[in-house]
Amino acid sequence: MTATTTPATLKASVAHCRDVTRAHSKTFYLGSRFFPPRQRQAVWAVYAACRDGDDIADETSGDRAEHALADWWQRTERAFQGQPGTQPGDRALAWAAQAYDIPLSAFRELHEGLQMDVRGHEFEHMDDLALYCRRVAGVVGFMIAPISGYHGGERTLEHALHLGQAMQLTNILRDVGEDLARGRIYLPRSVMARHGVSEATLRAGVVTPAYRAMMLDLMTQARAWYTQGRRGIPLLHGSASLAVATAARAYEGILDDLVRNDFDNFGRRAHVSGPRKLMMLPRVWWELRTAALTS
């Protein structure tokens, strides 16, 4: 707890972060419920801080976005210095950074990724998209791992990075239509060209055989990252492994729903319903138990 934060204000700040998490990511929130209380609160603080920056990149543009993002970064730095402002998310992040060894460098990379959005970065090749996925989501694994506790060193962090990248690519495949409405195309131009998909094809909003093939191609990459990421989950300590595994399995379920809807991500948002997520839990538990027995 920082010198300027009382127990009452910290409790209110954490409650704010909980509400932000629950409102913006039901999947992440479900996973967070499996953490012990103190870790859960730190996870909410990290999510809310990341969400704050993400909202700036999504909802503002031009000089206003640049200035708001610069302010977000300054507030983040101050929180890590134990000198948060009056915003509840900043206070909660300051507490979490003091309680756990969360690296500021991960937030620095996130800032660079959000700048890619604000400045209109164009994605020519798959390497461009992989870098973006690393910066805006992969590095979240670096933030959550110290809260979870883990063994395996850099190998575990590399798995966490891949898991975050998989989730971000899932977001991109789910939100093609929504991103297009914002004037953003995250699909690499070289991948589009290889499959004969143009920007005009996207704007027509029609699922063609070529578009399906491209989606399957990118989905294969997402699933490969999920496979790599899951190898690190048994290396997390305590119930954190169940928390992360639950979120990962539910997120990958978005890809399954996209397939069931014949890859139509123009007029419908792929999702996993609450009951379906709950039905996944026995499988997640069994996979973790099997991994523990064979490791």
N, C-alpha and C positions, 0 to 999 in steps of 0.2 A: 504494500500500500504506500502510495506517495505521501509526502508531507502535507499536501493540500487536499487529500482525499480522505473523507471520514468513512467509517463503516457504512453509514446510511447512504452516502452518495455513491459509494462503490456498489452497494447492493442495487441501487436504482440504475446505475450505469450498466451493470451486467444484465439486468432485466431488459433494458433497452436492446442490448445486443442479442439476447435470446429472442426477442420479438422480431428483430430484423431477420435473424436466421430463419425463424419459423415462417415468416411472411414471404421470403424470397427463394428459399430452397427447402421444400418439404423433404427431399431426399437427404440432404446434408443434415437437416434437423433430426430426422429419424436416426441416422447414424450417431449423431452426437448424444442421443439419449442413453447410449450404452457405455459412455464414459463415466467414471466416478464423478461426483458433483464438482470438485475443484477443477479437474481437467476439463469437464464439460463447459464450465464457465469461461475458461481460457480459450477453448475452441470457439465459443460464441464470439468472444472479443476479437479474435483473429478474423473470423468470417465477416463480422460487421465492418472492420477496418478495410478489408479487401472490397467489400460491397460498396462502401462509401466511394472508393476510388473508381470502381467499375461504373457506378451510376453517373459519375462526372463524365466519363468517356462515352457513355451511351446517350446521355440526355442533354449534353451541351456540345457546342462546336466553336471553332475559330478561336479568337483571342480569349474569349470568356472561358472556354474549356482549358486552354493553356494556363491561364491564371488560377483557375480553380484547382487544377491538378497540381500546380506548384504549391498552392496553399495546403493541399492534402498531404503532399510529401513533407512539407515543413512541420505540419502538425504530427505526422508520424515520427519524424526525427525527434521532436520534442517529447513525445510520449516515451520513446526509448531512452531518453535522457532523464526520465522521471519528472518531467515538467509539462504535463499535459495541460491543454486549455480547458475550457468549461464544457465542451461537448462530451456527452456521456460515452460515446465510442472511444474518444481519446483517453478518457480516464480508465476505461476498462482495459484498453490496450496497454497503457502504462503499467497497470497492475500485472497483466499477463506476462509482459516482457521482464518484469522484475521477478516474477514467480518461476518462470521457465526460461531456458536458454534459447529463446527464439532469435534467429539471426536477422539483424536489420538488413543484411545483404539480400535476403529473400524479398523483402519489401522494395529494395532498390531495383531489383529485376522486375518486379511487378510494375513499378512506376515506369520503367522503360517500355514494358509491354503496353501499358495504357497509353503512353505517348504514341505508339504505333497506330492506335485507333484514332487518337485526336488529330494526328498529322496526316491521316489518310494513306497509310502504308499499303502498297500494292504487293500482292502475293504472286510472284512469278513461278516459283518452284516449291516442291514439297519441303525443302529445307527452310524456306521462309515461313511456311505454316508451322513446321515443327518448332522453330525458334519462338514464334508467337505463342504457341501452346505451352511451351516451357515457361515463358515469362509471365503469362497471365494466369496460369493454373498449375503448371508443374512445380513451381517453387512453393506453392502452398503446402506441398508435402514436406518441404524443409521447415515450414512453420509448425506443422502439426506433429511431426516426429518427436521433437524435444518435449512436447506436452505429453505425448503418449508414453515416452520412454521406449528405448529400443536397444538391441544389440546387433552386431554385424557391421557397424561402422559405415563407411562410404557406400558399401554395397547396398545397405538398407535404404540409404538416401537416394541412390540411383533408382531403386525400385519405386520409391515414393514419387520421384520425378516422373517416371513413366506412367504411373497411375493418374497423376494430375493431368498429364498431357492427354491421356485417353479420355478423361472426362471432358476436357475442353473440346477435343475433336468431336465428341458426341454432341456437345452443345452446338457446334458449328453445323453438323449434319442435320440436327433437329431444326435449326433456325434459319435455313437458307432463305425462305420467303420473308421472314421478319427482318433479317439483315439487309436483304435487297431493298426493302421499303425504306431503310435508313441510308441507302446509298452505299452499302458495304458488301463486298464480295470477298469472302475468305478462301474460297476454293481456288487452288493454284491454277494459274492460267495454263501452265504446261500440262497439267493433268486434264483440264478441260479440253485442251486442243487434242491431246492423245485420244480422247474418247469422242471427238467431234461435237463437243458441246460449246456453244458460244454464249456471250452475254445476252444476246437476243433470245436464245433458247430459254435462259433463266427467266427473262422478263415475260416471256409468253406463259410461263407457269404451267407448262404441260410436261408430264412425265413420259419421256420417250425411251425406247430401248437403250439409246446411247446414254441417257441420263441415269437410268438404272445401273448400267455397267459402271459408270463413274462413281455412283454412290457405293456400289459394292466394293470397288477398288479402295476408296477411302475408308470404308467401314472395316475392311480387312486390316488396314493400318491401325485403326482404333482398337480392334480386338487384339492385335499383336501387342500393343502397349498395355492393354488390360492384363494379358497373360504375363508380361514381364513385371508389371506392377504388383500382381498378386503374390509373386514369390517373396516379396518383402513383408507381407502382412503377418505371417507367423513370427516374424522377428520383432514385432511390437509387443510391448509388455501389457500384461493383464487384460482387462476387457477392451482395451484400445483396439486389439486385433478384431474383435467382433464388431466394434463401431465402424472401423474403416471398411471391413469386408462387407458389411450391410450396405453402406453407401455405395461402394463400388459395384456390387451386384445389382442394386436398384438402378444405378446410372446406366450400366450396360443394358439393362432391360429396355431403355429408351431406344436402343438400336433395334431390338427385337420388335418393338411396336412400330418402328419406322418400316421394317420389312413387311409386317402384317398389313400396313396401310399402302403397300405397293410403292414405297419411297416418295409418297406425296408429302413434301415438306413445304409446299407453297401455301396451301389453304388450311392445313391442320397441323397442330403441334403434337408431335409424338410425346407420349408420357407413360408413366407406370402408375396405375391407380393405387390407392392406399391398401385395399384388400390384397392386391397382387403383391405389393411389397411385403406384407405380413406373411403371405404364403411362401416367400423366398427364404424366410428366416431359418426354418429347419435345414434347408439345403446349405445355407451359409454356415450354420453351426456345425453340420456334419463335415463339410469341407475343411474347416479349421481343425476339427478334432482329428481328422484323417492326416492332415499335414503335420500336426503335432506328434502323432504316433509314428510317422515315417521319417521324421527329421532326426 
